[in-house]
Amino acid sequence: MMKGVFTALVTPFNRDGSIDVGAYKALIQFQMEQGIDGLVPVGTTGESPTLSEQEKELLIQLAVELAQKKIPVIAGTGSNNTSHAIDATKRAKEIGADYTLQVSPYYNKPSTEGLYRHFVSIAEEGELPVVVYNVPGRCAVNLPVSLLLRLAEHPGIVAVKEACGNMSQIEELLHKRPDGFSVLSGDDALTVPMMACGADGIISVAGNAFPAEMVKLTHAMLTGDLKTALEMHRYLYPFFVNIFIETNPVPIKTYMAEAGHILEVFRAPLCELEQEHRKILLSTFD
C-alpha cells in the first residue's frame, strides 16, 4: 500500500517562462534528503494545464532519474479525454514512472458510468497502477463512495487522492474500502483528521516547502504517535490555510520564491498574489 507523504511538486520557471531545470532538480534533491516518501510531478500544483506534452515528459523523466527507484514517482497524466490520458500514461510508463495520478474528467462532466469506464480504461490500457484523484472543487464532479468502491475492485486501481473535503464521505470510504486500497488526503489541513480515521497519508502541497515536517507529521500518525502529529499539525496549520489564500500553486510558489528555492514566475492565466494576500502568507510564522 501507499503510505506517508508524497509531494505534489511545483514547476519552477525561468524569467522567460521556460522550465528552470536546475531549480527543479534541486527541489527534488531537497525532497529526497528530507525523507519524503514519493514525488508527484505534473499535477495541478505543477501547473499542468499550461505545460506542453514535451515539458510534462521532461519533468516526469527528471523525477524518475533523480528518484533512482528509491522512492516512487506518481506521474500526473490525467485528462478529460480518455484516449489522451491513456497515451500520456503509456508514455510515463516508458519513461519509468511507478504510478499514474488520474484526475476526474473535468468540464465535460461524465455520468457515474462514464467515470467508471474512464478510469478502468486507463488502468487496463495505460499499464501503470492508477491513483484516482477526486477534487470536485476543480472538476465540478464528485466521485461518490459507491463508485470508488467499484473502482477499488479493479487490480490496476490502487489508491485515491481524496480532496472532496467532506469528512462524512471520506469516513464512509475508509470504513468500506477493501484491503490494499490506499486513501490519501488531497488537503494538507485534513491530513491528521483523515489519518486519524484510517487514511494512509497525503499528496501534499505544503511538502514543497516543509518536507521534513510533513514526513514527521505523517509518520507519527502511521505509528500512533498522536502527540507528535498534533504538534506538527498545530505548527503548520496556519501555513496549510494560507497556501490556499488564492488558487494553488500561486501561494506555495510565492512562499518558496521568498525562501530562495525558485523564481516567482507563473504561467498565464495564473499571476502573482494580491499584495494583501502576499503579506498574510509571508507573515505566517512571524
N, C-alpha and C positions, 0 to 999 in steps of 0.2 A: 504493500500500500504506500501511497504518497503521504509523507508526514513532514511537518516542520514549516519552514518559511522559504518561499520561492519569490525572488524579487522580479517584479514587472519592470523591466529595465527601461529607463528613459533613452531617447536617442539624441546624443549631443550633435549639434550642428556648428559648422564654421560660420563666420560672418557672412559669407556669400551664400549660405543656405545649404551647402553640401555637408555630408556626414563627416563629423570630426572623428576619424578612426582612432586617433591616438587617445582622445578622451574616453571613447567607448571602451577601448582595451583596458585603460587604467581603471575605469569603473568596474569592469568585470573582475580584474585582479583584486581590487579592493573588496569586492563582494566575497570572493573566494578566501581571501586572507582572514576575513571576519567570520567565516564558518557558515555561510549561507548554504541552504540545502538544495537550491536549484535556481536556474536562470530562466526567465521568460522574456525573450526578445520579441519585438514586433507585435506587441499588444496595443491597447488604447494608450497606455502610458508612454509607449514608444512612438506615438503619433502615426500609427499605421495607415490611417486614411490618406495621408499625403505622401507616403513612400511609394516609389516605383517598385515593380517586381524585382528588378535587379538590386535595388537597395535593400529590400527585405531579405533577399537571399544572402547578400553580403553580411548583414547583421546576424543572421542565423549562423552562417558559416564561421564568423569570428567567435561567436559564443561557443560553438562546438569545438573549435580549435583550442580555445583557452580553457574550456572546462575539462578537456582531455579525459572524458568519461569518469572523472572524479565525482561530479555531480550531474544530474540530468538537465537537459535543455528542453524546455517546453516551447515549441515554436508556435507563434501566433500565425495561423494560416487560414483564419476564418473568413467567410464571405457570405453575402446573401444570395450568391449564385452558387448552387451546389457543385456544378461541374468545375467552376473556378476554384472552389475550396479543395476539391479532390486533387486537382492538378497541383496546387500550391503545396498540399500535404505530401504528395508523392515526391516533389522536389525537395522538401525539407527532409524527408527520409533519406534521399540520395546524399544530401549534404551531411547527414549524420545526427539529426535531432532525435531525441528519445521519445517525445510525446508531441502531440499537437493540441493547441488550445483553440476550441471552436466556439465562437460567439454565436448567440442566437441570431438567425437571419433577421436583419433589420429592414425597416421601411416597407418591404412587401408583405409583412405580417401573415405568414402562412398559418394554416389551421394546425391543430394538435397533431393530426395525422401527417400533415406536410412536414412539421418539425421532426417527427419521428423518422420519417423517410430520409430527411436531410442528414441527420446525424448518423444514422445507420449506413447510409451510402458512403459517407466519408470514412467511417470505421472499416467498412468492408473493402473499399477501393483505394483509400489513401494509404493504407498499410502502416499506419502509426497508431499507437494507443491514443484514444481521444479523451481529452478533458473538456467537458461541456461547460460553457460559460453562460450563466443566467444573469443578465443585467437589464431588467425591464426599463430602468431609468434611461437607458441609451437606445434600447432596441424596440421599445413600445410593445413588447410581447413578453409575457411571463411564462416560464416553464413550470407547469404545475407538478406537484409531487407525484401524481399518478403517471405522468409522462417520464419523469426522471427515474422512477422505479422500473418502468418498462424498458427504458434505455439501459439501465444498470444490469439488466439481464443479458445484454449483449457482451460477449467476452472482449470485444475491442473497445468498449466504452468503460473507462476505469475510474473516472472521478468527475466531480462537478466543482467549478468555482462558483460559489453561490453568493450573489450580490443583490438578492431581491429585497433585503432589508426587513423582511417580515419574519420575526423570530418564531412565530407560531408555525409558519410554513416550514421553516428550517428545522424546528424540533420534530415535526411530523416526519420529515425526510430522514432525520437521524434515527428516529425510532424504528422506521420501516425499512431502511436500506439493507441490502444484502451484505454479507461478509465480503470483504475485499474491495468494496466500492468506497473510495475516499471522498470526503466532503471537506472542501477548503473554503475558508472565508474569502470573499472578494472585497471586504471592507475592513480596513485596519482597526477601526474603532470597535468592531464586533468580534474581533479575534478571541478575546478572553471569554465573552458570553457564549460564543458558538463552541469553543473548545470545552468549556465547562459542561456543555450539553452533549459532548462527544465528537465534535468535529476534529479534524486531523491536522489543521494548520491554516496557512494563509498564503495567498498570492498577493504580495504586498507592494504598495506604492511607497510607504514610509521606509521600507528596506533599502531604497536607493541611498538615502542619507544616513540611516541608522541600522545597518545590517546586524551589527553585533548585539544591539539592544533588542532587535526583533528575534534574533536567534535565542537570546536569553529568555525572552517572554514565552515564545512558543515551546521551547524545550522544557521550560519549567512547567508549563501546562501538561505536556506529554508525560512528565514524570510525577505529576501530582503535587508539585511544589507551588501551591496556590499563592502563598505569601510572596514569593519572589515574582511570580507572574503579575500579581496585582500591583506590586511596587513599580514594575516596569510600565504597566498599563497606565497607572496614575501619572507617572512622569511623562509619558509620551502622548497621553490623551489630548492635551491642547494642540499638539502637532497634528495628530490624526484629524482633528476638526479643521485646523487652519489650512492643511494641504488640499482641502476641498472648498476653500473660501470662494474660489472660482473654478472653472472647468479644469479637471485633471487633463494633462500634466502641467499646466501653466504654473501653479504654486510650487510643486515639488521641484521643477526645473529652476524656478526663480531662487528657491532656497539653496539649491545645490550650486547655482552660479555664484551666489553671495559667498558660499563656502569655498569657492575656487575649484570645484570639480569640473565644471563645464562653462560654456558661454551662455549668456541669457538670450538665446536665439530660438525662435519658434517658426513653424511654417504656417502661413496663412491658410485658413482663416483664424487660427489662434494668434494671439498677440499678448503683449506684456500686461501684467496685473494693473488694475487701477491703483493709484497711489495710496489711497486709504487702506486697501486690502494688503498692499505690499508692506506697509508699516505694521499692520497687525501680524502678518506672517513672520516677518523678520524679528519681531519682539516676542516671539513665542516663549523663549526660555529666559527672557530678561527678569 
